[in-house]
């Protein structure tokens, strides 16, 4: 699997994006029930927002919305993260939309690592990816 070559030093953005993509693959497999998918997407989205914005946090507490704006995470995704963490679980459709927006934001922002073609050596150049993803590896 492609993630093994990084070991414990995997870049944070790659790790978070991989979790989001993992949810998408599990979703399209049809193996999980709706509630299980919401929990999977929810965990991946909470980790994504928290870990990506955490690197911007200084000694003084900065509001999460402000940090998210600085790294091009849509504010509604931050609100979704808040609802997942402190409120009721949202609809699966909203979790899917949040995953798509979050995964897309990793390749849009300058200086950030994403899975796009502009990032050579991450996926496309790895022979381990030649056969696609095996769900049993997830």
Buried (B, 14 or more C-beta within 10 A) or exposed (E): EBBEEEEEEBEBBBBBBBBBBBBBBBBEEEEBEEEEBBBBBBEBBBBBBBBBBEEEEEEEEEEBBEBBBEBBBBEEBBBBBBBBEEEEBBEBEBBBBBBEBBBBBBBEBEEBBBBEEEBEEBBEEEEEEEEEBEEEEB
